[in-house]
Amino acid sequence: MRTVLRCAVLYFFLSPKLLIGAEKVSEFPVGWSEVKPGGDTVCARGDEFSFFVHSGSVNKVVVDFIGGGACWNKDTCSPDSPTFTETVDELRDRVQREGLQGLYDKTDERNPTKDWHHVVIPYCTGDIHWGANDATYTKDDGSTFTVRHRGAINAQAVLTWLHERVQDPERILVTGCSAGAYGSIYWTPHVRKMFPHSSLVQFADSGNGVITEDFQKMVDPRWNFKTFMPRWIPDVDPDRVDVTKIHLDEWYRIAGHFYPDVSFSQYSSINDGVQTFFYELMGGDPALWSEKLRASVSKLAAQNSNYRHFVSPGEEHCILPFDRFYSEQSKGQPFLRWFTDYISGKDVENVICENCEGLL
């Protein structure tokens, strides 16, 4: 359990240089820089929200939603709960302790995005970057506490900042690990609308949408995730449909059909320990998680010609923030080659490990 929670609570970095004014991305100082947007942005307990950028040398951008658990009731949202990250502080602390790995190590020549501009959207609101609400929860003793589920407000501020500074990137990768994976699919239509002329690819790392049937209906009053829905897509317009019934495979089907020029994708290990843990926390049977993952990705592949998946053996959670980004394989296919080809616009095969559900 300690390993699961440690993985769920986040993997990250950063060096605190504050940018002010309206510098262009190409003029950013070398290295990671911190931006404090202010306004209505905030973390769960009232701490200041900020985000991070790294300048690149090519006209390409990574838009990256960070993970860190979730919360939706008095127990998971409690100040004592370990199920979600509630400040940006861990990002700064982590880089000082462990440094950057995987996609975030800009010094590694193997990194296919080392020369791209990189915009990192931290996660400190417990709402998978979808929320626009301050919710009050009542403890068993009758006392109350408030959680600022403003993940969508924070994300919108970052994307607006980016849009004001970047014009027509050649290519944009919208991605995220864990809770950030859900942020990546929710916000891809917004990024497409902001940058209609850019080549756009989406990649969700270890957030595959295996949830209980009633989960979205349960969390909407807390998170109010309808606020920033892409209402210009009729099938996800809250004024036309009950969006609490749209599960993630439907999100991908709808987005894929509405944006046939955008590439969508997902990664997971077949026995992902963190996703299985949260599925059980929602009330699901953890023994069924791997089977449901396989069914979901197979269904999406059958429905969408612009959707791809890569499923590897094991129970590890997230691949982008770790050095196994460079070594992972499934069915003899190196993940790094698959990912590099995918974000470059090449067609890649769907990859899923065989007879691997019980291999821990």
ChimeraX attribute file (.defattr): number of C-alpha atoms within 10 A of each C-alpha:
attribute: neighborCount
match mode: 1-to-1
recipient: residues
	/A:1	9
	/A:2	8
	/A:3	9
	/A:4	19
	/A:5	18
	/A:6	14
	/A:7	19
	/A:8	26
	/A:9	20
	/A:10	24
	/A:11	22
	/A:12	24
	/A:13	24
	/A:14	25
	/A:15	16
	/A:16	14
	/A:17	14
	/A:18	13
	/A:19	16
	/A:20	10
	/A:21	5
	/A:22	10
	/A:23	12
	/A:24	13
	/A:25	20
	/A:26	16
	/A:27	10
	/A:28	16
	/A:29	15
	/A:30	11
	/A:31	14
	/A:32	19
	/A:33	19
	/A:34	19
	/A:35	17
	/A:36	15
	/A:37	18
	/A:38	12
	/A:39	10
	/A:40	10
	/A:41	22
	/A:42	22
	/A:43	24
	/A:44	26
	/A:45	16
	/A:46	15
	/A:47	15
	/A:48	16
	/A:49	25
	/A:50	23
	/A:51	22
	/A:52	24
	/A:53	27
	/A:54	25
	/A:55	22
	/A:56	23
	/A:57	11
	/A:58	15
	/A:59	17
	/A:60	21
	/A:61	25
	/A:62	22
	/A:63	25
	/A:64	24
	/A:65	26
	/A:66	28
	/A:67	33
	/A:68	27
	/A:69	28
	/A:70	25
	/A:71	23
	/A:72	22
	/A:73	16
	/A:74	18
	/A:75	16
	/A:76	17
	/A:77	24
	/A:78	20
	/A:79	15
	/A:80	8
	/A:81	12
	/A:82	20
	/A:83	22
	/A:84	27
	/A:85	24
	/A:86	25
	/A:87	20
	/A:88	20
	/A:89	18
	/A:90	18
	/A:91	19
	/A:92	16
	/A:93	15
	/A:94	16
	/A:95	16
	/A:96	13
	/A:97	9
	/A:98	11
	/A:99	14
	/A:100	20
	/A:101	22
	/A:102	17
	/A:103	20
	/A:104	22
	/A:105	17
	/A:106	20
	/A:107	11
	/A:108	13
	/A:109	10
	/A:110	15
	/A:111	18
	/A:112	17
	/A:113	22
	/A:114	20
	/A:115	18
	/A:116	20
	/A:117	22
	/A:118	25
	/A:119	23
	/A:120	23
	/A:121	28
	/A:122	30
	/A:123	34
	/A:124	33
	/A:125	34
	/A:126	29
	/A:127	32
	/A:128	31
	/A:129	33
	/A:130	29
	/A:131	27
	/A:132	23
	/A:133	21
	/A:134	16
	/A:135	19
	/A:136	15
	/A:137	19
	/A:138	14
	/A:139	13
	/A:140	9
	/A:141	6
	/A:142	7
	/A:143	8
	/A:144	12
	/A:145	14
	/A:146	17
	/A:147	25
	/A:148	25
	/A:149	30
	/A:150	30
	/A:151	30
	/A:152	27
	/A:153	20
	/A:154	29
	/A:155	23
	/A:156	18
	/A:157	19
	/A:158	23
	/A:159	18
	/A:160	12
	/A:161	14
	/A:162	19
	/A:163	14
	/A:164	12
	/A:165	13
	/A:166	15
	/A:167	14
	/A:168	15
	/A:169	17
	/A:170	14
	/A:171	21
	/A:172	24
	/A:173	24
	/A:174	25
	/A:175	28
	/A:176	29
	/A:177	27
	/A:178	29
	/A:179	29
	/A:180	28
	/A:181	29
	/A:182	26
	/A:183	29
	/A:184	28
	/A:185	24
	/A:186	23
	/A:187	25
	/A:188	24
	/A:189	21
	/A:190	17
	/A:191	21
	/A:192	18
	/A:193	12
	/A:194	17
	/A:195	19
	/A:196	13
	/A:197	13
	/A:198	17
	/A:199	20
	/A:200	24
	/A:201	23
	/A:202	25
	/A:203	26
	/A:204	28
	/A:205	27
	/A:206	28
	/A:207	27
	/A:208	22
	/A:209	19
	/A:210	23
	/A:211	21
	/A:212	15
	/A:213	15
	/A:214	13
	/A:215	16
	/A:216	17
	/A:217	14
	/A:218	13
	/A:219	17
	/A:220	19
	/A:221	14
	/A:222	22
	/A:223	29
	/A:224	19
	/A:225	25
	/A:226	20
	/A:227	15
	/A:228	18
	/A:229	18
	/A:230	19
	/A:231	15
	/A:232	11
	/A:233	13
	/A:234	13
	/A:235	19
	/A:236	21
	/A:237	16
	/A:238	16
	/A:239	11
	/A:240	10
	/A:241	12
	/A:242	13
	/A:243	19
	/A:244	18
	/A:245	13
	/A:246	16
	/A:247	17
	/A:248	19
	/A:249	17
	/A:250	16
	/A:251	17
	/A:252	20
	/A:253	21
	/A:254	18
	/A:255	24
	/A:256	20
	/A:257	15
	/A:258	14
	/A:259	17
	/A:260	13
	/A:261	12
	/A:262	20
	/A:263	23
	/A:264	28
	/A:265	24
	/A:266	21
	/A:267	27
	/A:268	28
	/A:269	26
	/A:270	28
	/A:271	26
	/A:272	23
	/A:273	23
	/A:274	25
	/A:275	29
	/A:276	22
	/A:277	18
	/A:278	20
	/A:279	20
	/A:280	17
	/A:281	15
	/A:282	15
	/A:283	13
	/A:284	17
	/A:285	13
	/A:286	17
	/A:287	11
	/A:288	13
	/A:289	23
	/A:290	20
	/A:291	14
	/A:292	15
	/A:293	20
	/A:294	17
	/A:295	12
	/A:296	16
	/A:297	25
	/A:298	15
	/A:299	13
	/A:300	21
	/A:301	16
	/A:302	10
	/A:303	17
	/A:304	18
	/A:305	14
	/A:306	21
	/A:307	24
	/A:308	22
	/A:309	22
	/A:310	24
	/A:311	24
	/A:312	25
	/A:313	23
	/A:314	18
	/A:315	20
	/A:316	20
	/A:317	23
	/A:318	27
	/A:319	21
	/A:320	22
	/A:321	21
	/A:322	17
	/A:323	15
	/A:324	16
	/A:325	20
	/A:326	18
	/A:327	11
	/A:328	15
	/A:329	20
	/A:330	16
	/A:331	12
	/A:332	9
	/A:333	16
	/A:334	14
	/A:335	22
	/A:336	19
	/A:337	14
	/A:338	20
	/A:339	18
	/A:340	16
	/A:341	14
	/A:342	20
	/A:343	21
	/A:344	14
	/A:345	14
	/A:346	10
	/A:347	13
	/A:348	17
	/A:349	12
	/A:350	16
	/A:351	19
	/A:352	22
	/A:353	19
	/A:354	12
	/A:355	8
	/A:356	15
	/A:357	18
	/A:358	11
	/A:359	10
	/A:360	12
